[in-house]
Amino acid sequence: MDILIGTKNKYKATEMVSLLEKPPNIKIKFLDGLNLNIKIEEDQKTLKKNAEKKAIEISKLTNYYVIASDGGVDIPGLDKKWNILKNQRIVGENRTDLGKADKLLDLMKGLKGEKRKAIYYLSLALAKNGVLIWSTEQVYDKGYIVKELPDRRIPQYLWMSHLWYYPQYKKVFNKLIEREKEKVRKQGEGIKRSLQLKIRELLSLY
């Protein structure tokens, strides 16, 4: 059974591979390794619908199973200033990682306590030959947005992780040691179990 990871974003691809945990009898393929010229607009009304659209459209171009994702951060304290579907647009898609972080901190000036709470939702979808097979959306992580950056050395593409604060460790995600990261990742075990259950079900058909 071959599964194509439906993104060219290396960080997202790594995230999806970790969710799969590569069970036996599965070969993982990557979009970068295929000669597919495709660009899919994320124009749906929910994260789940965006993930489904990407999986379906990419799967029309290959015989592989295709897994695609869409994720978004909800910050209820920002109310109408924030949109879970437009995180990147709000902070500025063309800004540097540091610029995006600074923009979000500026938007959140004056917010305290629970008003700084943030929730990361992740949607996954699996499709083959243009047909949706499975999809889900679940809470993947919870934390708070810091009032100021711990430092201005942000790892590439991980600007939100440089703001994402865990009170129990008094650190942002990028500063956690591996043992601490493993503990906070357990918040996303539900979506991981759901995906692996579906994969095992499909493998039983072969």
Order of alpha helices (4+ residues) and beta strands (2+ residues): beta-alpha-beta-alpha-beta-alpha-alpha-beta-beta-beta-beta-alpha-alpha
